[in-house]
């Protein structure tokens, strides 16, 4: 019976993955390279960032994701980045490696607009051994199925020293390249829209509200609303409210657009170069007994490029 339940869970999670294949992060706010290649070099410092996220911890087959990324400026108007991701959900695993390039246009003394493009490969694996149950199903493979895809991303990133806005598209070839095996899902294009602003609250505090809209036009629209406070430019404390909505999708069942989760986050700039962050996610759906955890660590390296922005830690 336990194997049957496990199989049902894995198949369910596979359906979820088909609807939203891009990995979901809570602390993307501090490293938007993972969703937008135009972000490369925007901090105007060389930056290495690592993230590990476990969604619905303790739930069999729940998603867990690890990433490692680098980005930094080259010359005064370009940025480069590299991003590796290892994403597991149920019997499925996706590993991807992408290189990003951003060209920054100086609109005036304060505003910069970056145009970004990323190209790379994604390696998909389905481990059929994890789909075995007490009741044999001839439609389920017991073999390991793999597939290697070339893909690309693009984006825009607009910012000054206090405001930022970004728009990006991932899986650009998602509707062009079709899976050769029915057991491996076709990647869908995902569209991201994000923006935020940093306000002064006295001499010691700053307030940073922001939002992220994630859309693939097939599953519920995902919306994050975030609010952060920065103390003495050292400690970030914030909360994020994530919800799903079926905007323009009348065919989706009502349960899919209900509120999703609340996350509490803390980020500490230990030194001018080293920072560490943690996010705790409380699920507000049927999986409310399973919380999420995400750890992020980043390190900045000096650069010979003279920064045009004096507040690289804000976003």
C-alpha positions as CSV (number, residue, x, y, z in Angstrom):
1,X,0.0,0.0,0.0
2,X,2.9,2.4,0.8
3,X,4.3,1.9,-2.7
4,X,0.9,2.7,-4.2
5,X,0.7,5.9,-2.3
6,X,4.2,6.8,-3.2
7,X,3.5,6.2,-6.9
8,X,0.4,8.3,-6.7
9,X,2.4,11.1,-5.1
10,X,5.1,10.9,-7.7
11,X,2.7,11.0,-10.6
12,X,0.9,13.9,-9.0
13,X,4.1,15.8,-8.6
14,X,4.9,15.0,-12.2
15,X,1.7,16.7,-13.3
16,X,2.6,19.7,-11.3
17,X,6.0,19.8,-12.9
18,X,4.4,19.6,-16.4
19,X,2.4,22.7,-15.6
20,X,5.2,24.8,-14.1
21,X,8.6,23.3,-15.1
22,X,10.7,26.2,-14.1
23,X,12.1,25.8,-10.5
24,X,10.5,28.1,-7.9
25,X,12.7,30.2,-5.6
26,X,11.8,32.5,-2.7
27,X,15.1,34.4,-2.5
28,X,15.3,35.2,-6.2
29,X,15.0,38.9,-5.0
30,X,18.8,38.8,-4.1
31,X,19.9,37.0,-7.3
32,X,17.6,37.6,-10.3
33,X,20.0,36.0,-12.7
34,X,18.2,32.8,-12.2
35,X,15.1,34.3,-13.8
36,X,16.5,37.1,-16.0
37,X,19.8,37.0,-18.1
38,X,19.7,40.8,-18.3
39,X,20.5,40.9,-14.6
40,X,24.1,39.8,-15.3
41,X,26.6,42.4,-14.1
42,X,23.9,44.7,-12.6
43,X,25.5,44.7,-9.2
44,X,28.6,46.0,-10.9
45,X,30.7,43.5,-8.8
46,X,31.7,39.9,-9.4
47,X,29.3,37.8,-7.5
48,X,29.1,34.0,-6.8
49,X,25.7,32.8,-5.4
50,X,24.6,29.4,-4.2
51,X,21.0,28.4,-3.3
52,X,19.4,25.2,-2.0
53,X,15.6,25.0,-1.8
54,X,13.5,22.2,-0.4
55,X,9.7,22.7,-1.0
56,X,7.2,20.7,1.1
57,X,10.1,19.2,3.2
58,X,9.3,15.6,4.3
59,X,6.7,15.0,1.6
60,X,7.7,12.1,-0.7
61,X,8.9,13.2,-4.0
62,X,8.7,16.9,-3.2
63,X,10.8,19.4,-5.2
64,X,14.3,20.2,-4.2
65,X,16.6,22.5,-6.1
66,X,20.2,23.5,-6.0
67,X,21.8,26.3,-8.0
68,X,25.2,27.8,-8.4
69,X,25.7,31.0,-10.4
70,X,28.3,33.7,-11.2
71,X,27.9,37.1,-12.8
72,X,29.9,40.2,-13.1
73,X,30.7,43.3,-15.2
74,X,33.1,43.4,-18.2
75,X,34.0,46.9,-19.3
76,X,31.4,49.5,-18.3
77,X,28.5,48.4,-20.3
78,X,28.5,44.7,-20.4
79,X,27.8,41.8,-18.0
80,X,28.4,38.1,-18.1
81,X,26.9,35.3,-16.1
82,X,26.9,31.5,-15.7
83,X,24.1,29.6,-14.1
84,X,23.9,25.8,-13.2
85,X,20.7,24.3,-11.8
86,X,19.9,20.8,-10.5
87,X,16.1,20.4,-10.0
88,X,14.4,17.2,-8.7
89,X,10.7,16.5,-8.4
90,X,9.4,13.0,-7.9
91,X,10.9,10.7,-10.5
92,X,12.0,13.6,-12.7
93,X,15.3,15.5,-12.7
94,X,16.4,18.5,-14.7
95,X,20.0,19.7,-14.9
96,X,20.8,22.9,-16.8
97,X,23.8,25.0,-17.6
98,X,23.4,28.5,-19.1
99,X,25.7,31.3,-20.1
100,X,24.2,34.9,-19.9
101,X,25.3,38.1,-21.6
102,X,23.9,41.6,-20.9
103,X,24.4,44.8,-22.7
104,X,23.7,47.9,-20.6
105,X,22.5,51.2,-22.1
106,X,23.0,54.4,-20.2
107,X,19.8,56.3,-20.6
108,X,21.0,59.2,-18.5
109,X,22.9,59.9,-15.3
110,X,20.6,57.7,-13.2
111,X,18.9,55.2,-15.4
112,X,20.3,52.0,-17.0
113,X,18.6,49.6,-19.3
114,X,20.1,46.1,-19.9
115,X,19.2,43.7,-22.6
116,X,20.1,40.1,-21.9
117,X,20.4,36.8,-23.7
118,X,21.2,33.3,-22.3
119,X,22.0,30.1,-24.1
120,X,22.6,26.6,-22.7
121,X,21.5,23.0,-22.4
122,X,19.0,21.2,-20.2
123,X,19.4,17.5,-19.4
124,X,16.1,15.8,-18.4
125,X,16.0,12.4,-16.7
126,X,13.0,10.3,-15.7
127,X,13.8,7.4,-13.4
128,X,11.1,4.8,-14.1
129,X,12.2,2.7,-11.1
130,X,10.6,5.3,-8.8
131,X,7.2,4.8,-10.5
132,X,6.9,1.1,-9.5
133,X,3.8,0.2,-7.4
134,X,2.1,-2.9,-6.1
135,X,-0.3,-2.7,-9.1
136,X,1.7,-3.1,-12.4
137,X,0.9,-0.4,-15.0
138,X,2.0,-1.2,-18.5
139,X,1.9,2.5,-19.4
140,X,4.7,3.3,-16.9
141,X,8.3,2.7,-17.9
142,X,10.7,1.1,-15.4
143,X,13.7,2.3,-17.4
144,X,15.7,5.5,-17.1
145,X,14.7,7.9,-19.8
146,X,16.9,10.9,-20.7
147,X,16.9,13.8,-23.1
148,X,19.3,16.6,-23.9
149,X,17.8,20.0,-25.1
150,X,19.4,23.2,-26.3
151,X,17.5,26.3,-25.0
152,X,17.7,30.0,-24.5
153,X,16.4,32.9,-22.4
154,X,16.0,36.6,-22.9
155,X,15.2,39.6,-20.8
156,X,15.2,43.3,-20.0
157,X,16.3,44.9,-16.8
158,X,15.8,48.6,-16.0
159,X,17.1,50.3,-12.9
160,X,18.5,53.3,-11.1
161,X,19.9,53.3,-7.5
162,X,16.5,52.8,-5.9
163,X,14.1,51.3,-8.5
164,X,14.2,48.2,-10.7
165,X,11.9,46.4,-13.2
166,X,12.5,43.3,-15.2
167,X,10.8,41.3,-17.9
168,X,12.1,37.9,-19.1
169,X,11.2,34.8,-21.0
170,X,12.7,31.4,-20.3
171,X,12.5,28.2,-22.4
172,X,12.3,30.2,-25.6
173,X,12.4,27.0,-27.7
174,X,9.8,25.3,-25.5
175,X,7.1,25.4,-28.2
176,X,9.6,24.5,-31.0
177,X,11.5,21.5,-29.6
178,X,9.3,18.6,-28.9
179,X,10.2,15.7,-26.6
180,X,11.1,12.4,-28.4
181,X,9.7,10.3,-25.6
182,X,6.2,10.7,-24.2
183,X,7.5,10.1,-20.7
184,X,9.6,13.3,-20.8
185,X,7.5,16.5,-20.8
186,X,7.9,19.3,-23.2
187,X,9.3,22.5,-21.5
188,X,6.9,25.5,-21.6
189,X,7.8,29.1,-22.1
190,X,7.6,31.1,-18.9
191,X,7.2,34.8,-18.7
192,X,8.4,36.9,-15.7
193,X,7.6,40.4,-14.7
194,X,9.1,41.9,-11.6
195,X,9.6,45.4,-10.0
196,X,10.6,46.9,-6.7
197,X,11.6,50.2,-5.0
198,X,13.7,51.1,-2.0
199,X,12.4,53.8,0.4
200,X,14.2,55.5,3.3
201,X,12.6,55.2,6.7
202,X,14.9,57.4,8.8
203,X,18.6,57.0,9.0
204,X,18.8,53.3,9.9
205,X,15.9,51.6,8.1
206,X,15.0,51.2,4.5
207,X,11.8,49.6,3.1
208,X,11.7,47.6,-0.2
209,X,8.4,46.4,-1.6
210,X,8.4,44.3,-4.8
211,X,6.4,41.8,-6.8
212,X,6.9,39.0,-9.3
213,X,4.4,37.7,-11.8
214,X,5.1,34.3,-13.3
215,X,3.0,33.1,-16.3
216,X,3.0,30.2,-18.7
217,X,-0.6,30.6,-20.1
218,X,-1.3,26.9,-19.2
219,X,-1.4,26.7,-15.4
220,X,-2.4,29.2,-12.7
221,X,-0.7,32.6,-12.8
222,X,1.8,32.7,-9.9
223,X,2.1,36.1,-8.1
224,X,4.6,37.0,-5.3
225,X,4.1,40.1,-3.2
226,X,7.2,41.0,-1.1
227,X,8.0,43.5,1.7
228,X,11.5,43.9,3.1
229,X,13.1,46.1,5.7
230,X,16.9,46.8,5.7
231,X,18.6,47.7,9.0
232,X,21.8,49.7,8.8
233,X,22.4,48.2,5.4
234,X,23.3,44.9,7.1
235,X,20.2,42.9,7.9
236,X,17.2,42.3,5.6
237,X,14.0,41.0,7.2
238,X,10.9,40.4,5.1
239,X,7.8,38.5,4.2
240,X,6.5,37.2,0.9
241,X,2.9,36.2,0.0
242,X,2.6,33.8,-2.9
243,X,-0.7,33.1,-4.5
244,X,-2.1,31.5,-7.6
245,X,-4.9,33.0,-9.7
246,X,-6.6,31.6,-12.8
247,X,-6.5,34.9,-14.8
248,X,-8.1,34.1,-18.2
249,X,-8.1,30.4,-17.5
250,X,-11.8,29.3,-17.0
251,X,-11.0,25.7,-17.5
252,X,-8.9,25.4,-14.3
253,X,-10.6,24.0,-11.2
254,X,-11.2,26.5,-8.4
255,X,-8.8,24.9,-6.0
256,X,-5.8,25.8,-8.2
257,X,-6.2,29.5,-7.8
258,X,-6.5,29.7,-4.0
259,X,-3.8,31.3,-1.8
260,X,-0.6,29.3,-1.8
261,X,2.0,30.2,0.8
262,X,3.6,32.8,3.1
263,X,7.4,33.0,3.4
264,X,9.5,34.7,6.1
265,X,13.0,35.7,5.0
266,X,16.2,37.0,6.6
267,X,19.4,38.1,4.8
268,X,22.6,39.1,6.6
269,X,25.4,41.0,5.0
270,X,28.1,39.6,7.3
271,X,30.8,41.7,5.6
272,X,30.9,43.9,2.6
273,X,31.6,40.8,0.5
274,X,29.8,37.9,2.2
275,X,26.1,37.5,2.8
276,X,23.9,34.6,3.9
277,X,20.1,34.2,3.8
278,X,17.3,31.8,4.9
279,X,13.7,31.6,4.0
280,X,11.0,29.6,5.7
281,X,7.8,28.9,3.7
282,X,4.5,28.1,5.3
283,X,2.1,26.4,2.8
284,X,-1.5,27.5,3.0
285,X,-3.0,24.7,0.8
286,X,-3.7,21.0,1.4
287,X,0.1,20.6,2.0
288,X,0.1,22.9,5.0
289,X,1.8,20.3,7.1
290,X,4.9,20.4,5.0
291,X,7.0,23.6,5.2
292,X,9.7,24.8,2.8
293,X,13.3,25.8,3.5
294,X,15.7,27.7,1.4
295,X,19.3,28.7,2.1
296,X,21.4,31.1,0.1
297,X,24.9,32.3,0.3
298,X,26.7,34.9,-1.8
299,X,30.2,36.3,-2.1
300,X,31.3,39.5,-3.9
301,X,34.8,40.0,-5.5
302,X,36.4,43.3,-6.1
303,X,36.3,44.6,-9.7
304,X,38.4,47.0,-11.7
305,X,35.3,48.4,-13.3
306,X,34.3,51.6,-11.6
307,X,30.7,51.1,-10.3
308,X,28.1,53.6,-11.6
309,X,25.7,52.6,-8.9
310,X,26.6,53.1,-5.3
311,X,24.0,50.8,-3.7
312,X,24.6,47.3,-5.1
313,X,23.1,45.5,-2.2
314,X,19.5,46.8,-2.6
315,X,18.7,44.4,-5.5
